[in-house]
């Protein structure tokens, strides 16, 4: 991530977002929901975009796909470069008519909730063939055959029967697989998956993630995986970008960021992952009272961001400079894999603010015991 500008121009990318700013129109005036976000994904790679609800992850995805609510939001500035079959195109400059020809065959999206995203009045097959007939020169018979093939590819049993089913007749896991089939129907070069495992049980989550990984490897497409779950990032992502209050606060190789996070927000997210590790020195009763570390406060509301670092009011290592100046994304110290972090203390705090093998967690009795962090569990 710390490449020179010339190296960046020469690198191969499937999707490159530069300084994206997305603005919402509200009764109180215009406010930025995404503020200067830059991302890059290479073909065949997975970038995980992670952060709490309200950080701007989904708005970033909708901005990339040109699906922002009309008249309520717009891309104010920045570029969204997509490597299409016809060459590189800046999606930020496209109107809706031009976007129609890009969504599906070049870039596609898996939405959070398949039950609300799928049309309850159309069969699975009708929804699968809709995009095929719009973007591919094929007959209805060929589209129907392709729909069955796609259902089989994503692991739907008895696809010849399921193709005639309505969404409510399928389980949650099957509906999510249908959403994936629709998204990959026209073989896009980039797939955006927005919380694809939300509301699914653990077993189905693992199956969906494995399916996405297999599809990525088979087709060579780039995958932008949006989630709040760092365990998911550890499972499938090659790179990770941590987002907070509309900005990227840390990014780099997923293994490096999870093993040695530099931003206090990234460390706090890792500490809040439940651990199955035994707590040294804690009895069974004391273990029951062990409290999972949490991040105090909430993501600041749009238009109420601090002038300096936006995490400053929730950060336990903030200094005066954090409140006064916005830290830029810069290479962190002692990380051979590179990456960038936006933190004034990320350069000089060292072990004082780094994630140790165990984090201090307080029990009700007041005694302090060590508990493994999510960095070890999920990495």
TALIN-V302758 format. One record per residue. N is the residue number from 1. RES is the residue in one small letter. PSI is psi as a letter, one per 20 degrees, with the letter a starting at -180 (* if undefined). D_FIRST is the distance of its C-alpha to the first C-alpha in Angstrom with 1 decimal. Layout:
n->[N & N]
res->[RES & RES]
psi->[PSI & PSI]
d_first->[D_FIRST & D_FIRST]
//
This chain:
n->[1 & 2 & 3 & 4 & 5 & 6 & 7 & 8 & 9 & 10 & 11 & 12 & 13 & 14 & 15 & 16 & 17 & 18 & 19 & 20 & 21 & 22 & 23 & 24 & 25 & 26 & 27 & 28 & 29 & 30 & 31 & 32 & 33 & 34 & 35 & 36 & 37 & 38 & 39 & 40 & 41 & 42 & 43 & 44 & 45 & 46 & 47 & 48 & 49 & 50 & 51 & 52 & 53 & 54 & 55 & 56 & 57 & 58 & 59 & 60 & 61 & 62 & 63 & 64 & 65 & 66 & 67 & 68 & 69 & 70 & 71 & 72 & 73 & 74 & 75 & 76 & 77 & 78 & 79 & 80 & 81 & 82 & 83 & 84 & 85 & 86 & 87 & 88 & 89 & 90 & 91 & 92 & 93 & 94 & 95 & 96 & 97 & 98 & 99 & 100 & 101 & 102 & 103 & 104 & 105 & 106 & 107 & 108 & 109 & 110 & 111 & 112 & 113 & 114 & 115 & 116 & 117 & 118 & 119 & 120 & 121 & 122 & 123 & 124 & 125 & 126 & 127 & 128 & 129 & 130 & 131 & 132 & 133 & 134 & 135 & 136 & 137 & 138 & 139 & 140 & 141 & 142 & 143 & 144 & 145 & 146 & 147 & 148 & 149 & 150 & 151 & 152 & 153 & 154 & 155 & 156 & 157 & 158 & 159 & 160 & 161 & 162 & 163 & 164 & 165 & 166 & 167 & 168 & 169 & 170 & 171 & 172 & 173 & 174 & 175 & 176 & 177 & 178 & 179 & 180 & 181 & 182 & 183 & 184 & 185 & 186 & 187 & 188 & 189 & 190 & 191 & 192 & 193 & 194 & 195 & 196 & 197 & 198 & 199 & 200 & 201 & 202 & 203 & 204 & 205 & 206 & 207 & 208 & 209 & 210 & 211 & 212 & 213 & 214 & 215 & 216 & 217 & 218 & 219 & 220 & 221 & 222 & 223 & 224 & 225 & 226 & 227 & 228 & 229 & 230 & 231 & 232 & 233 & 234 & 235 & 236 & 237 & 238 & 239 & 240 & 241 & 242 & 243 & 244 & 245 & 246 & 247 & 248 & 249 & 250 & 251 & 252 & 253 & 254 & 255 & 256 & 257 & 258 & 259 & 260 & 261 & 262 & 263 & 264 & 265 & 266 & 267 & 268 & 269 & 270 & 271 & 272 & 273 & 274 & 275 & 276 & 277 & 278 & 279 & 280 & 281 & 282 & 283 & 284 & 285 & 286 & 287 & 288 & 289 & 290 & 291 & 292 & 293 & 294 & 295 & 296 & 297 & 298 & 299 & 300 & 301 & 302 & 303 & 304 & 305 & 306 & 307 & 308 & 309 & 310 & 311 & 312 & 313 & 314 & 315 & 316 & 317 & 318 & 319 & 320 & 321 & 322 & 323 & 324 & 325 & 326 & 327 & 328 & 329 & 330 & 331 & 332 & 333 & 334 & 335 & 336 & 337 & 338 & 339 & 340 & 341 & 342 & 343 & 344 & 345 & 346 & 347 & 348 & 349 & 350 & 351 & 352 & 353 & 354 & 355 & 356 & 357 & 358 & 359 & 360 & 361 & 362 & 363 & 364 & 365 & 366 & 367 & 368 & 369 & 370 & 371 & 372 & 373 & 374 & 375 & 376 & 377 & 378 & 379]
res->[x & x & x & x & x & x & x & x & x & x & x & x & x & x & x & x & x & x & x & x & x & x & x & x & x & x & x & x & x & x & x & x & x & x & x & x & x & x & x & x & x & x & x & x & x & x & x & x & x & x & x & x & x & x & x & x & x & x & x & x & x & x & x & x & x & x & x & x & x & x & x & x & x & x & x & x & x & x & x & x & x & x & x & x & x & x & x & x & x & x & x & x & x & x & x & x & x & x & x & x & x & x & x & x & x & x & x & x & x & x & x & x & x & x & x & x & x & x & x & x & x & x & x & x & x & x & x & x & x & x & x & x & x & x & x & x & x & x & x & x & x & x & x & x & x & x & x & x & x & x & x & x & x & x & x & x & x & x & x & x & x & x & x & x & x & x & x & x & x & x & x & x & x & x & x & x & x & x & x & x & x & x & x & x & x & x & x & x & x & x & x & x & x & x & x & x & x & x & x & x & x & x & x & x & x & x & x & x & x & x & x & x & x & x & x & x & x & x & x & x & x & x & x & x & x & x & x & x & x & x & x & x & x & x & x & x & x & x & x & x & x & x & x & x & x & x & x & x & x & x & x & x & x & x & x & x & x & x & x & x & x & x & x & x & x & x & x & x & x & x & x & x & x & x & x & x & x & x & x & x & x & x & x & x & x & x & x & x & x & x & x & x & x & x & x & x & x & x & x & x & x & x & x & x & x & x & x & x & x & x & x & x & x & x & x & x & x & x & x & x & x & x & x & x & x & x & x & x & x & x & x & x & x & x & x & x & x & x & x & x & x & x & x & x & x & x & x & x & x & x & x & x & x & x & x & x & x & x & x & x & x & x & x & x & x & x & x & x & x & x & x & x & x & x & x & x & x & x & x]
psi->[i & k & q & r & h & h & h & h & h & i & q & p & q & h & p & o & p & p & l & p & p & p & p & q & p & r & h & j & a & p & q & p & h & p & n & k & p & p & q & p & p & q & p & j & q & p & p & p & o & q & r & r & p & j & i & j & g & h & h & g & g & h & g & g & i & k & k & q & p & p & i & h & q & q & o & g & r & r & q & n & p & p & n & r & h & j & r & p & q & o & h & i & i & q & r & h & h & h & h & h & i & g & p & f & h & g & q & r & p & p & r & g & o & h & h & i & h & q & o & i & i & q & r & g & g & h & h & h & i & g & h & g & h & h & i & p & n & q & r & h & g & h & g & g & h & h & g & g & g & g & h & h & h & j & k & p & q & l & h & h & g & h & h & j & q & q & h & i & i & q & r & g & h & h & h & h & h & g & g & g & g & g & h & j & g & j & m & q & h & p & p & o & o & o & l & i & j & p & j & q & r & g & g & h & g & h & g & g & g & h & g & g & g & g & h & g & h & h & i & j & q & q & p & o & o & p & r & j & o & h & h & g & g & h & g & i & q & g & r & q & p & p & p & p & l & j & q & p & h & q & q & a & p & g & h & g & g & h & h & m & q & h & p & h & g & g & h & h & g & g & h & i & p & q & q & j & q & q & o & p & j & p & r & g & g & h & h & h & i & p & p & p & q & r & o & q & a & r & p & q & q & p & i & k & q & q & h & c & p & i & j & h & i & j & p & j & j & q & r & h & h & h & h & h & q & o & p & r & p & q & p & q & q & k & o & h & j & b & a & q & q & n & p & h & i & i & h & i & h & c & h & h & j & q & p & r & h & q & q & p & p & p & r & h & i & i & q & p & q & q & p & q & r & i & h & h & g & i & *]
d_first->[0.0 & 3.8 & 5.6 & 8.9 & 10.5 & 12.8 & 10.5 & 9.0 & 12.7 & 13.7 & 11.4 & 13.4 & 12.8 & 15.4 & 14.3 & 12.0 & 12.8 & 12.5 & 14.2 & 16.6 & 19.7 & 22.4 & 25.8 & 28.8 & 32.4 & 34.4 & 37.9 & 36.5 & 34.5 & 31.0 & 28.1 & 24.4 & 23.3 & 19.7 & 18.4 & 15.4 & 13.2 & 10.2 & 9.2 & 8.7 & 10.8 & 12.2 & 16.0 & 17.3 & 14.4 & 14.6 & 12.3 & 14.2 & 14.6 & 16.8 & 19.0 & 22.7 & 25.0 & 24.9 & 21.2 & 20.7 & 19.3 & 22.2 & 22.5 & 19.0 & 20.2 & 23.5 & 22.0 & 20.0 & 23.3 & 25.5 & 27.5 & 27.7 & 31.3 & 33.2 & 34.4 & 32.7 & 29.0 & 27.1 & 23.8 & 24.2 & 21.4 & 18.0 & 17.4 & 17.1 & 16.7 & 18.3 & 19.0 & 22.7 & 25.5 & 26.6 & 23.4 & 20.5 & 21.9 & 20.8 & 22.1 & 22.3 & 25.1 & 27.1 & 30.4 & 31.6 & 33.7 & 30.8 & 28.6 & 31.4 & 30.9 & 27.1 & 27.3 & 28.5 & 28.2 & 24.6 & 23.0 & 24.7 & 24.7 & 26.3 & 27.6 & 28.2 & 32.0 & 33.6 & 37.1 & 36.4 & 34.3 & 36.8 & 40.0 & 43.0 & 45.4 & 43.9 & 43.9 & 40.8 & 41.8 & 42.3 & 38.9 & 37.3 & 39.3 & 38.8 & 35.4 & 36.6 & 39.6 & 37.6 & 35.0 & 36.7 & 40.0 & 41.8 & 45.1 & 45.6 & 46.7 & 43.6 & 41.4 & 43.4 & 43.0 & 39.2 & 39.1 & 40.9 & 38.6 & 35.6 & 37.2 & 38.0 & 34.5 & 33.1 & 35.9 & 38.5 & 41.9 & 44.8 & 42.7 & 45.9 & 47.2 & 44.1 & 43.4 & 46.4 & 45.5 & 44.5 & 41.4 & 43.8 & 45.2 & 42.0 & 40.4 & 37.1 & 35.3 & 37.0 & 36.1 & 32.4 & 32.8 & 34.6 & 31.7 & 29.4 & 32.0 & 32.2 & 28.5 & 28.3 & 31.7 & 30.6 & 27.8 & 24.8 & 21.5 & 19.6 & 21.0 & 20.4 & 22.0 & 22.9 & 24.3 & 26.0 & 27.7 & 29.1 & 32.8 & 33.0 & 34.4 & 32.4 & 33.8 & 33.1 & 29.6 & 28.9 & 30.6 & 28.6 & 25.3 & 26.6 & 27.8 & 24.4 & 22.9 & 25.8 & 25.7 & 22.0 & 22.7 & 25.9 & 24.8 & 21.2 & 20.2 & 16.8 & 17.4 & 16.1 & 17.9 & 18.9 & 20.7 & 21.8 & 22.3 & 19.9 & 22.3 & 21.6 & 17.8 & 18.7 & 21.0 & 19.1 & 15.4 & 12.8 & 9.9 & 10.8 & 10.4 & 13.3 & 15.3 & 18.2 & 20.7 & 18.9 & 15.6 & 12.3 & 12.8 & 10.3 & 7.6 & 6.5 & 9.0 & 12.2 & 14.3 & 12.6 & 12.4 & 16.0 & 17.3 & 16.2 & 15.1 & 14.8 & 15.7 & 19.5 & 19.2 & 17.2 & 19.8 & 22.5 & 21.6 & 21.6 & 24.9 & 26.5 & 26.3 & 29.9 & 30.6 & 33.4 & 33.7 & 37.1 & 37.3 & 38.8 & 42.1 & 42.3 & 45.4 & 45.5 & 46.6 & 44.0 & 41.3 & 42.4 & 41.9 & 38.4 & 36.2 & 32.7 & 30.3 & 29.5 & 27.4 & 30.0 & 30.3 & 28.6 & 25.8 & 27.2 & 28.9 & 27.7 & 28.9 & 29.4 & 26.0 & 26.2 & 25.4 & 23.0 & 20.7 & 21.8 & 22.0 & 24.3 & 27.6 & 26.6 & 24.9 & 27.1 & 25.4 & 25.1 & 26.4 & 28.0 & 24.9 & 23.1 & 25.9 & 26.0 & 22.5 & 19.4 & 16.5 & 13.4 & 9.8 & 9.2 & 8.2 & 10.9 & 13.7 & 14.9 & 12.0 & 11.9 & 9.3 & 6.6 & 5.0 & 6.5 & 10.2 & 12.8 & 15.9 & 18.3 & 19.5 & 16.4 & 16.8 & 20.6 & 21.9 & 21.1 & 23.4 & 25.1 & 22.5 & 20.8 & 21.9 & 24.8 & 26.4 & 28.7 & 28.7 & 31.8 & 33.6 & 36.9 & 40.0 & 42.9 & 45.1 & 42.8 & 41.9 & 38.3 & 37.0 & 33.8 & 32.2 & 29.3 & 26.1 & 24.4 & 21.5 & 24.1 & 25.9 & 23.1 & 20.7]
//
